[in-house]
Amino acid sequence: MVNTARIARILGDENPDAIVFDGLEDALVGIARRQYQGPWAVYSRSKLLEVLELQLGTADDALEWLEYNVVGLWAGEQTPLILDDCDDELFDELDEQLELTDPPRAVS
């Protein structure tokens, strides 16, 4: 089980400028780092959808709100990361939205 309070505390201690989403704490799943950068808040896309569906009432409203207000948000370098941990059905929908046909190339 993810301890969101602990994640928020670590973020606050190590990066007081890190952005966290009010009301979406249950979808906070971790911290991301890169060499000499971060940490940033990491949210689970599937958990965000669950929380938003409870708040907004329908899966369609949750997805629309998520895409516009969370995934589409750029609030500077401290903007949280969204982990795409969704099922195949949602990945298929994302592929269609992005018109993806080829897998990404591996970096060597």
C-alpha positions, 0 to 999 in steps of 0.5 A: 500500500502506498503511503501518500502522506510519506510521499508528500512529506518527502516531496516537501522536505526535498523539493518544497516547490513540488506541485501536488494536486489537492483532492487527488491524494489517493492517486499519488503513488511515488516520486520521480527523480533524474540526476540532479533534478527532482523530486517530482510527484508521480500520480497513477493515471488509473487511480486518478480516473477512479478518484475523479469518477467518484468526484464527478459521477461518470467515467466520461466526465472523469476522463475529460477532466483528467485530460484537460486539467491534469494531463494537459497541465504545464505549471513549469518544471515542478509539474507532476508526472502521470504514470500511464498504468492503465489497462489495454482498453485505455491504452488503445484509446490513447493510441487512437487519440495520438494516432500511434502506429509504430512502437518507440525506438530503443535507445542504445 
